[in-house]
Amino acid sequence: MKQALFLLALALSLSACALQAKMNALDEMKASKAAYKECLMANPNKVSVCEAQQLSYQADLKAYEATADAMSISR
C-alpha cells in the first residue's frame, strides 16, 4: 500500500514538472516571438536586422514543440 501511494505521488510530481516545463517553454516562445515582431515593426525595410530575434524565436518554437510532443507521447 505504501509503495502504491509513493508511486502515485511520484507520478503526480513528475506530471507537474512536465507541465511546468511546457509552460516555461511556451512563455519563452511567446516572449521571443514578441521580440521578433517588435523588431520587424521597428525595421520594416531592413528585415535582416532582426535575424537574431528570428533565430531565437525559431529555436524557442522548436523547444516548445518538442516539450509538447514529449508530453503527448508520455501519456
PEWOGI-V274899 format. One record per pair of residues at least 24 apart in sequence whose C-alpha atoms are under 10 Angstrom apart, sorted by the first residue. I is the first residue (numbers start at 1). J is the second residue. If there is no record, write none. Layout:
[[I/J] [I/J]]
//
This chain:
[[15/71] [15/74] [15/75] [18/67] [18/68] [18/70] [18/71] [18/74] [19/67] [19/68] [19/71] [21/64] [21/67] [21/68] [21/71] [22/63] [22/64] [22/65] [22/66] [22/67] [22/68] [22/69] [22/70] [22/71] [23/64] [23/67] [23/68] [24/64] [24/67] [25/60] [25/61] [25/62] [25/63] [25/64] [25/65] [25/66] [25/67] [25/68] [26/60] [26/61] [26/63] [26/64] [26/65] [26/67] [26/68] [27/60] [27/64] [28/56] [28/57] [28/59] [28/60] [28/61] [28/63] [28/64] [29/56] [29/57] [29/58] [29/59] [29/60] [29/61] [29/62] [29/63] [29/64] [29/65] [30/57] [30/60] [30/61] [30/64] [31/56] [31/57] [31/60] [32/56] [32/57] [32/58] [32/59] [32/60] [32/61] [33/57] [33/58] [33/60] [33/61]]
//
